[in-house]
Amino acid sequence: MVKWDDMEQWMKKQQLPRGFEALKDTGWVERYVKSMMANAMPEKPAMPGSSNAETFETHHFIVIKWKLPRGVHPSSLRLFVREDRIRIEGLPEQKRETIELPKQVYPRVCRALCQDGVLQIKLRKKPFDRRYYETPIRY
């Protein structure tokens, strides 16, 4: 059983309001939780060069529209697909474009079309498996 004095000491260490003052103003709880979440979950770094890609998501597909840079001919492009991202090669100066996908996809089920200076990529999403699988426990 935790004594109230121990709780106040803990709250003092956490720089939280003392005693019943904590129950009057609940804003400190929100600030405390926000700071805990900000420290616990680091921001994901942005992928370089993926600013000109538009991503659309339907029930079964992910569609990406990527505008070709000037001077790039569609026949010089190479498209590589992974479960979590795509990579476009064949850009000027040996550059690559990497676009991270919002959901996992089947890499081999992909269609790409270049039309009017826009590369359109259609990827089939992997379904979310809700089944449980039993795993033996060692002891």
C-alpha positions as CSV (number, residue, x, y, z in Angstrom):
1,M,0.0,0.0,0.0
2,V,1.4,3.4,-1.0
3,K,1.3,6.1,1.6
4,W,0.2,9.7,0.7
5,D,3.6,11.1,1.9
6,D,5.4,8.7,-0.5
7,M,3.2,9.8,-3.3
8,E,3.9,13.5,-2.6
9,Q,7.6,12.8,-2.5
10,W,7.4,11.1,-5.9
11,M,5.3,14.0,-7.3
12,K,7.8,16.5,-6.0
13,K,10.6,14.6,-7.8
14,Q,8.5,14.7,-11.0
15,Q,7.9,18.4,-10.5
16,L,4.1,17.8,-10.2
17,P,1.7,19.8,-8.1
18,R,1.6,18.8,-4.4
19,G,-1.3,17.3,-2.5
20,F,-4.9,17.9,-3.4
21,E,-3.8,20.8,-5.7
22,A,-3.2,18.2,-8.3
23,L,-6.9,17.3,-8.3
24,K,-8.0,20.9,-8.9
25,D,-5.9,21.6,-12.0
26,T,-5.8,18.7,-14.5
27,G,-3.7,20.5,-17.1
28,W,-0.5,19.2,-15.6
29,V,-1.6,15.7,-16.5
30,E,-1.9,16.6,-20.1
31,R,1.4,18.4,-20.2
32,Y,3.1,15.5,-18.4
33,V,1.7,12.9,-20.8
34,K,2.6,15.0,-23.8
35,S,6.2,15.3,-22.7
36,M,6.4,11.6,-21.9
37,M,5.0,10.7,-25.4
38,A,7.4,13.2,-27.1
39,N,10.4,11.6,-25.4
40,A,9.3,8.0,-25.9
41,M,8.5,8.2,-29.6
42,P,11.3,9.8,-31.7
43,E,10.2,11.4,-34.9
44,K,10.7,9.4,-38.1
45,P,13.2,11.1,-40.4
46,A,11.7,12.1,-43.7
47,M,12.9,10.2,-46.7
48,P,15.1,12.4,-49.0
49,G,13.5,13.5,-52.2
50,S,10.0,12.1,-51.7
51,S,8.4,15.5,-51.6
52,N,7.0,15.3,-55.1
53,A,5.2,12.0,-54.7
54,E,1.5,11.8,-54.1
55,T,0.2,8.7,-52.3
56,F,-3.4,7.6,-52.4
57,E,-4.8,4.6,-50.6
58,T,-7.9,2.6,-51.4
59,H,-9.3,-0.5,-49.8
60,H,-7.1,-2.9,-51.7
61,F,-4.4,-0.7,-53.4
62,I,-1.9,2.0,-52.9
63,V,-1.5,4.4,-55.8
64,I,1.5,6.7,-56.1
65,K,1.8,9.5,-58.6
66,W,5.3,10.8,-59.1
67,K,6.1,13.7,-61.4
68,L,9.1,13.1,-63.6
69,P,11.9,15.7,-63.3
70,R,12.8,17.7,-66.4
71,G,14.9,16.0,-69.0
72,V,14.2,12.5,-67.8
73,H,13.0,10.1,-70.4
74,P,10.6,7.3,-69.1
75,S,12.7,4.6,-70.8
76,S,15.7,5.4,-68.7
77,L,13.8,4.8,-65.4
78,R,14.0,1.6,-63.4
79,L,11.5,0.8,-60.7
80,F,12.3,-1.4,-57.7
81,V,9.5,-2.5,-55.3
82,R,9.9,-3.8,-51.7
83,E,7.2,-4.6,-49.2
84,D,7.6,-1.2,-47.5
85,R,9.0,1.2,-50.1
86,I,9.8,1.8,-53.7
87,R,12.9,3.0,-55.3
88,I,13.2,4.8,-58.7
89,E,16.6,4.8,-60.4
90,G,17.9,6.2,-63.7
91,L,17.6,9.8,-62.7
92,P,20.2,12.5,-63.7
93,E,23.5,12.5,-61.8
94,Q,23.0,8.9,-60.6
95,K,20.4,10.0,-58.1
96,R,17.7,7.7,-56.6
97,E,14.2,8.5,-55.4
98,T,12.9,6.4,-52.5
99,I,9.3,6.6,-51.5
100,E,8.1,4.9,-48.3
101,L,4.8,3.2,-48.4
102,P,2.0,3.7,-45.8
103,K,1.2,-0.1,-45.7
104,Q,3.0,-3.3,-46.7
105,V,2.3,-4.4,-50.3
106,Y,3.0,-7.5,-52.5
107,P,6.1,-6.5,-54.4
108,R,5.4,-8.7,-57.4
109,V,1.9,-7.4,-57.9
110,C,2.6,-4.0,-59.2
111,R,1.6,-2.0,-62.3
112,A,3.4,1.2,-63.5
113,L,2.4,3.6,-66.2
114,C,4.2,6.7,-67.4
115,Q,1.8,9.2,-69.0
116,D,2.0,13.0,-69.5
117,G,5.2,13.3,-67.4
118,V,3.7,11.4,-64.4
119,L,4.8,8.0,-63.3
120,Q,1.7,6.2,-61.8
121,I,2.4,3.1,-59.7
122,K,-0.4,0.8,-58.5
123,L,0.5,-1.7,-55.7
124,R,-1.7,-4.3,-54.0
125,K,-1.8,-4.1,-50.3
126,K,-1.1,-7.1,-48.1
127,P,-4.1,-8.0,-46.0
128,F,-3.9,-7.6,-42.3
129,D,-3.9,-11.1,-40.7
130,R,-6.0,-11.1,-37.6
131,R,-5.6,-14.8,-36.8
132,Y,-3.7,-15.8,-33.7
133,Y,-1.0,-18.5,-34.0
134,E,-0.1,-20.6,-31.0
135,T,3.6,-20.5,-30.1
136,P,5.1,-23.0,-27.6
137,I,6.6,-21.5,-24.4
138,R,9.9,-22.8,-23.2
139,Y,10.3,-23.3,-19.5
